[in-house]
Amino acid sequence: MPGSKAKERAGELLRKFKGDSYTFGIGVLEQVGKIAKTQGGKVTVVGGTKTSKPVVDRTIAALKKAGLELVPDRCVEGARPNAPREDVYRLESYLLHFGPDCVISVGGGSGIDAVKAAALLRTLGTESPEIDAWFGTGLVTEALKRTGKKLTPHIAVQTSASSGAHLTKYSNITDPVAGQKKLIVDDAIVPFHSIFDYGVTATMPASLTVDGALDAAAHAIEVFYGASPDKYELCREITETVLDLVLSCTKRAVDNPDDLEAREALGLATDLGGYAIMIGGTNGAHLTSFSLVDVTSHGRACGIMNPYYAVLFAASIEKHLKVMGARYAAAGYMEPGFEALSGRALAVSVAEGMMAFARSVGAETKLSDFPKFTPAHVERALAAAKDPQLKMKLQNMPVPMSVGQVDEYMGSVLEGAVSGDFSRVKTLSA
């Protein structure tokens, strides 16, 4: 499904997913004023006043043209990378003091995630003002039903082809002291409307472009691994489309940042990654990435870990690996003949194809490539995998892993990822 066919199918899938609650394409940003006006007259804008200033300025101009009042009368500085918890509390204070009818986040995944969390604390802080109380699945929805309250409407204006945060029920928040990221997972925090003008990503640096592409692939691949039988065909179609777009257009966008066709393709790919994680859950690579926040970006962490997890899951994902292998082979990252392989040999072949793509766009392929990586990160990752608040990641694996298996099996994955040696990775059987 090369080129234009993949983009056409991606658009169809996204419209099926979000309906009228998502505005996407080239040149759509100015519609934000009309959308926000449906929620009331006062809006708070949160965004990167340095990194996303051109998009923030266009957003504010559109809001003023629609006759809306900004409270405060400027953009509030958004969250730093990885959405530190103190930034969530700072943003909550703005919402409490200014009382907007609607909050608009302008930025990438971290900025959007922080506003999701700040908005829930504004409404439910009397239930528990500590963000830690909301880590887990479905806790916000339970509290809203119990109290009869409603969250502040949130419009997410995405500025980077990355996490798909503008479309999803996830909010990743980091404790910088512990160096650990945790998750709020709840349908209630999905923005009521999202906007992504893919043209604004033309100013995205090459490193962030690669991060987003790797994250898109990780979302699709990990959900595909664990897809239930009734969701298999949809997840297969999403994964094939994401891989076609990522494998054909990432290097184009890196080499020519103004290539709007490539930018549109990567935006569609990351959005489909967001669709994937609303169908099912990510698992191993994402779980490990939460403990590497001070080592590398989220996308690169997932991109590094997924080949090693493919070997871990080899006994249970042979059908999935052949689907993926066909896409990597078609893009020139694998040699023909992988179809005759099975089991662990097939997993290693596809994993090598994943690594070949990563190298082609300048991404790292093992943890020891990072100067900040230490053996302590292995211990941190193993400890985090045993945290009950992250249990869903173990359960989402194609072969659900028990806490008692973490040290042996996940430990082998980390050992392989440190050295770049697949032979160190054990294979987990059902």
C-alpha positions in Angstrom: 0.0 0.0 0.0 2.6 2.6 -1.1 2.4 6.4 -1.1 -0.9 8.0 -1.9 -2.9 4.8 -1.3 -1.6 4.6 2.3 -2.4 8.3 2.9 -5.9 7.8 1.5 -6.6 4.7 3.7 -5.1 6.5 6.8 -7.6 9.4 6.3 -10.5 6.9 6.0 -9.4 5.1 9.2 -9.1 8.4 11.2 -12.5 9.6 10.1 -13.9 6.3 11.2 -12.1 6.7 14.5 -12.9 10.3 15.5 -15.8 11.5 13.3 -16.5 15.2 13.6 -14.4 15.6 16.8 -11.1 15.8 14.8 -9.9 18.4 12.3 -6.8 17.3 10.4 -5.0 18.1 7.2 -3.0 20.9 5.7 -4.1 24.5 6.5 -6.8 23.7 9.1 -5.4 25.5 12.1 -7.6 28.6 11.9 -10.7 26.6 12.5 -9.9 26.6 16.2 -11.8 29.8 16.8 -15.1 28.5 15.5 -14.7 25.2 17.5 -13.8 26.9 20.8 -16.7 29.4 20.5 -19.1 26.5 20.9 -17.9 26.0 24.5 -18.3 29.6 25.8 -16.6 33.0 25.7 -13.5 32.6 27.8 -10.5 30.4 26.9 -7.1 29.7 28.5 -4.4 29.0 26.0 -1.5 26.8 27.1 1.5 26.3 24.9 5.3 26.6 24.3 5.8 30.3 24.0 9.3 29.6 22.5 9.1 26.2 20.7 5.6 26.6 19.3 5.3 30.4 19.2 4.2 30.6 15.5 1.4 28.1 16.1 0.5 29.8 19.4 0.3 33.2 17.6 -1.9 31.8 14.8 -4.2 30.1 17.4 -4.6 33.3 19.4 -5.3 35.3 16.3 -8.0 32.8 15.3 -9.6 32.9 18.8 -9.7 36.7 18.8 -11.2 36.8 15.4 -14.0 34.6 16.7 -14.6 37.1 19.5 -13.3 35.0 22.4 -11.6 36.4 25.5 -8.3 35.0 26.6 -7.9 34.5 30.4 -5.2 35.4 31.2 -4.7 37.7 28.2 -1.6 35.8 27.0 -0.5 32.2 26.4 0.4 30.3 29.6 3.7 28.5 29.3 3.2 24.8 28.8 4.8 21.7 30.3 8.5 20.8 29.8 9.4 17.5 28.1 7.9 14.4 29.8 5.3 16.5 31.6 6.9 16.9 35.1 4.3 16.8 37.9 5.1 20.3 39.1 4.1 21.6 35.7 0.7 19.9 36.1 0.2 21.6 39.4 1.2 25.0 38.0 -1.2 24.7 35.1 -4.0 23.6 37.4 -3.5 26.8 39.4 -4.2 28.9 36.2 -7.4 27.0 35.5 -8.5 27.4 39.1 -7.7 31.2 39.2 -9.0 32.2 35.8 -11.9 29.8 35.4 -12.1 29.4 31.6 -15.0 27.8 29.8 -12.4 25.9 27.7 -8.7 25.2 27.8 -6.7 25.0 24.6 -3.3 23.2 24.6 -0.9 24.0 21.8 2.1 21.7 21.6 3.3 18.1 21.5 2.6 15.1 23.6 4.0 16.3 26.9 2.1 19.7 26.8 -1.2 18.0 25.9 -0.8 15.3 28.6 -0.1 17.9 31.3 -3.2 19.9 30.4 -5.3 16.6 30.5 -4.0 16.1 34.1 -4.4 19.7 35.1 -8.0 19.8 33.9 -8.9 16.7 35.9 -7.3 18.2 39.0 -9.2 21.4 38.5 -12.5 19.5 38.6 -11.7 16.6 40.9 -9.0 18.1 43.2 -11.5 18.1 46.1 -11.6 14.3 45.7 -7.8 14.1 45.8 -5.4 17.0 45.0 -2.4 14.7 44.5 -1.8 13.6 40.9 -0.5 10.2 42.2 -4.1 9.3 43.2 -5.2 9.3 39.6 -2.5 7.0 38.1 -4.2 3.9 36.8 -7.2 3.0 34.7 -10.7 4.4 34.8 -10.3 6.4 38.1 -11.4 9.7 36.6 -14.6 8.3 35.1 -15.5 6.7 38.4 -15.0 10.0 40.2 -17.1 11.9 37.7 -19.9 9.5 38.0 -19.7 9.6 41.8 -19.7 13.4 42.0 -21.8 14.4 38.9 -19.0 16.8 37.9 -17.7 17.5 34.3 -14.2 18.2 33.2 -13.2 21.5 31.6 -13.6 21.1 27.8 -10.1 20.7 26.3 -9.2 21.4 22.7 -5.8 19.9 21.8 -3.9 21.6 19.0 -1.1 19.2 18.0 2.2 20.7 16.7 4.4 17.6 16.2 4.0 14.3 14.6 4.7 12.2 17.7 2.7 10.6 20.4 -0.9 10.9 19.3 -1.7 12.5 22.7 -4.4 14.8 21.1 -6.5 11.7 20.3 -6.1 9.4 23.2 -7.1 8.5 26.8 -3.6 8.6 28.1 -1.7 11.1 30.2 2.0 10.4 30.9 3.3 12.3 33.9 6.8 12.2 35.3 8.3 12.3 38.7 11.7 13.9 37.9 13.2 13.1 41.3 12.5 9.3 40.9 13.1 9.5 37.1 9.9 7.5 36.6 6.9 8.1 34.3 3.4 6.9 35.2 0.1 6.8 33.4 -3.4 8.0 33.7 -5.6 5.9 31.4 -9.2 7.1 31.1 -11.7 7.9 28.3 -12.8 10.9 30.3 -9.6 12.8 29.6 -9.8 12.5 25.8 -9.9 16.1 24.4 -13.4 17.0 23.3 -11.9 18.2 20.0 -8.5 18.0 18.4 -6.8 19.9 15.6 -3.7 18.9 13.7 -2.5 21.1 10.8 0.2 18.8 9.5 1.9 21.8 7.7 3.1 23.2 11.1 5.5 20.3 11.5 7.7 21.6 8.7 9.8 23.4 11.4 10.2 20.3 13.5 13.9 19.4 14.0 15.2 16.1 12.5 15.6 14.5 15.9 12.0 15.1 16.8 10.8 13.9 13.4 12.6 10.6 14.0 11.3 10.3 17.5 7.7 10.7 16.3 8.1 8.2 13.5 9.5 5.6 15.9 6.7 6.3 18.4 4.0 5.9 15.7 5.5 2.5 14.7 5.8 1.4 18.3 2.1 2.2 19.1 0.9 0.3 16.1 3.3 -2.7 16.5 2.7 -3.2 20.2 -1.1 -3.0 20.0 -0.9 -5.4 17.0 1.1 -7.9 19.0 -1.6 -8.1 21.7 -4.7 -7.7 19.5 -7.7 -9.8 20.5 -9.1 -12.0 17.7 -12.0 -9.6 17.0 -9.6 -6.7 16.6 -6.9 -8.5 14.7 -7.9 -7.4 11.2 -8.3 -3.7 12.1 -5.0 -3.7 14.0 -3.3 -5.4 11.1 -4.6 -2.7 8.7 -3.5 0.1 11.0 -0.1 -1.5 11.4 0.5 -2.0 7.7 -0.6 1.6 6.9 1.5 3.1 9.7 4.6 1.1 8.6 4.1 2.0 4.9 3.9 5.7 5.8 6.8 5.7 8.3 9.2 3.6 6.3 8.6 5.6 3.1 8.5 9.1 4.4 10.7 9.5 7.6 14.0 9.9 5.7 12.3 12.2 3.1 11.1 14.5 5.9 14.5 14.4 7.6 16.4 15.2 4.4 13.9 17.8 3.2 11.9 19.4 6.1 9.7 21.4 3.8 8.4 18.3 2.0 4.7 18.7 3.0 3.7 15.4 1.4 6.1 13.6 3.7 5.0 15.7 6.7 1.4 14.9 6.0 2.3 11.2 5.8 4.0 11.2 9.1 1.2 13.2 10.7 -1.3 10.5 9.5 1.0 7.8 10.7 1.3 9.2 14.3 -2.5 9.8 14.3 -3.1 6.2 13.4 -0.7 5.2 16.2 -3.0 7.1 18.5 -6.0 5.2 17.1 -4.2 1.9 17.8 -3.7 2.7 21.5 -7.4 3.5 21.8 -8.2 0.0 20.5 -5.6 -1.9 22.6 -2.7 -1.3 24.8 1.0 -1.0 24.4 3.2 -3.3 26.3 6.9 -4.1 26.7 8.8 -1.4 24.9 6.5 1.4 26.3 6.8 0.0 29.8 10.6 0.0 29.6 10.6 3.5 28.1 9.0 4.9 31.2 12.3 4.2 33.1 14.5 5.8 30.5 13.2 9.4 30.7 16.6 10.8 31.7 18.4 8.7 29.0 16.6 9.5 25.7 13.3 10.5 24.2 10.2 8.4 24.5 10.1 7.6 20.8 13.7 6.5 20.6 13.4 4.4 23.8 10.4 2.5 22.3 12.2 2.2 18.9 15.3 0.7 20.5 13.3 -1.8 22.7 10.8 -3.2 20.2 13.2 -5.4 18.2 14.3 -7.1 21.5 10.7 -7.6 22.6 9.9 -9.1 19.3 12.4 -11.9 20.1 10.9 -12.3 23.6 7.4 -12.7 22.1 8.6 -14.8 19.1 6.6 -17.9 20.0 3.3 -16.1 20.1 3.5 -13.5 17.3 4.6 -15.4 14.2 1.6 -14.3 12.1 2.1 -10.7 13.2 5.8 -10.8 12.4 5.1 -12.0 8.8 2.8 -9.1 8.3 5.4 -6.6 9.6 8.2 -8.3 7.7 6.4 -7.9 4.4 6.3 -4.1 5.0 10.0 -3.8 6.0 11.0 -6.0 3.0 8.9 -3.9 0.6 10.7 -0.8 1.9 14.1 -2.4 1.4 15.0 -3.0 5.0 14.9 -6.8 4.9 16.0 -9.3 2.3 13.4 -11.6 0.6 13.1 -15.1 2.0 12.1 -14.2 5.5 8.7 -15.8 4.7 10.2 -19.3 5.0 11.4 -18.6 8.6 9.4 -19.3 11.8 9.6 -18.8 15.5 12.7 -17.2 16.9 14.5 -17.1 13.6 11.7 -15.1 12.1 11.6 -12.7 15.0 15.3 -12.0 14.8 15.0 -11.4 11.0 12.2 -8.8 11.5 14.0 -7.3 14.4 17.1 -6.8 12.2 14.8 -5.1 9.7 13.5 -2.7 12.4 17.1 -1.9 13.3 18.1 -1.3 9.7 15.4 1.3 9.4 16.4 2.9 12.6 20.0 3.2 11.4 18.9 4.7 8.1 17.3 7.7 9.9 20.2 8.1 12.5 18.5 6.4 15.4 20.3 4.3 18.0 19.8 0.5 18.2 21.1 -0.4 21.7 21.0 1.2 25.2 24.7 1.4 25.5 24.7 3.9 22.6 23.5 6.5 25.1 26.1 8.2 27.4 23.6 8.7 30.2 22.6 5.0 30.3 23.8 3.2 33.4 23.2 -0.3 34.9 20.9 1.5 37.5 18.4 2.1 34.7 18.0 -1.7 34.3 17.2 -2.0 38.0 14.8 0.9 37.7 13.0 -0.6 34.8 12.6 -4.0 36.5 11.3 -2.4 39.6 8.8 -0.2 37.6 7.5 -3.3 35.8 6.4 -4.7 39.2 4.5 -1.5 40.2 0.8 -2.3 40.4 0.0 1.1 38.7 1.8 -0.2 35.6 0.4 -3.7 35.7 -1.7 -3.1 32.5 1.5 -3.1 30.5 2.4 -6.6 31.6 -1.2 -7.8 30.9 -1.2 -6.2 27.5 1.7 -8.4 26.3 0.9 -11.1 23.7 1.8 -13.5 26.5 0.8 -11.8 29.7 3.8 -11.7 32.0 3.5 -12.2 35.8 5.4 -10.1 38.2 7.4 -13.2 39.2 8.6 -13.5 35.6 9.9 -9.9 35.3 13.4 -10.4 36.5 14.1 -13.5 34.3 12.4 -12.6 31.1 12.3 -8.8 31.0 15.8 -8.9 32.5 17.0 -10.9 29.5 15.4 -8.3 27.1 17.2 -5.5 28.9 20.5 -7.4 28.9 20.2 -7.9 25.1 19.2 -4.3 24.5 22.3 -3.1 26.4 24.7 -5.1 24.3 22.8 -5.3 21.1 22.8 -9.1 21.3 19.6 -11.0 20.5 21.1 -14.2 21.7 20.8 -12.9 25.3 17.0 -12.5 25.0 14.9 -15.4 26.2 11.6 -16.3 24.5 8.5 -16.3 26.6 6.0 -19.0 25.8 2.3 -19.2 26.7 
